[in-house]
Amino acid sequence: MNSATHLSRSKLTCIATTPTRVDLAGGTLDISPLAAILQEKHDLWNKPVQTVNVAIDLRATARIDLTGTGGNEPDDLHWTFEDLTQPSRESGTTLTGEAATNYPLHRAVVRYARARLLEAGFRSITLSTNAQAPKGSGLGGSSSVVIAILGAIETLLKTQNIPSPALCEVAKNLEAGLLGGLAGNQDHFGAAFGGVQAVQHCADGSTTRRLACNGTALLSHIVLAHSGQQHFSAFNNWLILERVLTGHKPTLGKLASIARIAHEIVDPLEKGDFEGVAKLVSQEWEYRRVLAEGVTTPVLDALHAASLRAGAWGGKVCGAGGGGVLVMFVSDPAVRKRVEQAIVDTGGVLLPARYSDTGLVVSTGEL
């Protein structure tokens, strides 16, 4: 019995979950061609540009149900999309034009896999997602959803190793199409592999290595504060890239300093020197906050200042800024309590999160 015949007689189910991430250093440098430009302009070839992040347990979930019909129906795929974070559900038999307007991520991934799903004998896909990270938080929530969906589909079709750098590359390219512009890949690596990792960006692609860091201990020194503002990463990233492409030396210099910090932060992470980590994260923020006018906001500045007054070691904004989540470092539980109270008093919302040592996790079933 061939694979397609077998699949057409089955209903297959896959549930995939992925973490989100807190970026510690080197964010933005994962956007092509920034890494290549910095390596050339600042002679950084001896140390590939890298991005360092830690995975947290604000996870995204994707459930996929695939059904075959015996192969006699028209060569088309019936789809149903839903997201448990919003009260809507859409179905259709085409993925073109205005189809699935409320579900662009779902549509893009299913479009990517449509031909292979049909070839395998499937005619119906139901895709349901749920994301714990707030929308626009800067924690890479949408990228985690994409990796979860892709991971589920590729696991069911058995066409790609899970997880893999290639999966992250596909996810990045799909998101770039959705954004109509720039997309990095550190979020996808965080979702796919979990842990504390350094994602290296080289001419032949991006790879990752797990750092020998106690992630649970690291997260015990971190307070996450949501500003209540949704960020839009593409706009800030475009402003930065425009300055790089036009040879703006101050911007290039600041990005080179951020690249340096992304290497320096590895040693204190692996030694458990979290005060040293906080110092470097704070230095990174001083360079990053002036890369473009929209990276920081009055709300973020107020939360940052209140945290420092309450005794925080330092911190930065997650992702591209412009809103979203602030990550602050504290020395002990007593300081944590004071910093958390200061954040609440300043109008921020605390976002509890624990360390996630695992990345993409999938489970499958057949009926």
Secondary structure as GFF3:
##gff-version 3
##sequence-region A 1 367
A	DSSP	alpha_helix	3	8	.	.	.	ID=ss1
A	DSSP	beta_strand	11	25	.	.	.	ID=ss2
A	DSSP	alpha_helix	34	41	.	.	.	ID=ss3
A	DSSP	beta_strand	49	68	.	.	.	ID=ss4
A	DSSP	beta_strand	78	83	.	.	.	ID=ss5
A	DSSP	beta_strand	89	92	.	.	.	ID=ss6
A	DSSP	alpha_helix	104	119	.	.	.	ID=ss7
A	DSSP	beta_strand	122	131	.	.	.	ID=ss8
A	DSSP	alpha_helix	141	157	.	.	.	ID=ss9
A	DSSP	alpha_helix	165	179	.	.	.	ID=ss10
A	DSSP	alpha_helix	186	193	.	.	.	ID=ss11
A	DSSP	beta_strand	196	202	.	.	.	ID=ss12
A	DSSP	beta_strand	205	210	.	.	.	ID=ss13
A	DSSP	alpha_helix	215	219	.	.	.	ID=ss14
A	DSSP	beta_strand	222	226	.	.	.	ID=ss15
A	DSSP	alpha_helix	233	245	.	.	.	ID=ss16
A	DSSP	alpha_helix	249	264	.	.	.	ID=ss17
A	DSSP	alpha_helix	266	271	.	.	.	ID=ss18
A	DSSP	alpha_helix	274	288	.	.	.	ID=ss19
A	DSSP	alpha_helix	298	309	.	.	.	ID=ss20
A	DSSP	beta_strand	314	317	.	.	.	ID=ss21
A	DSSP	beta_strand	325	329	.	.	.	ID=ss22
A	DSSP	alpha_helix	333	345	.	.	.	ID=ss23
A	DSSP	beta_strand	349	350	.	.	.	ID=ss24
A	DSSP	beta_strand	361	366	.	.	.	ID=ss25
###
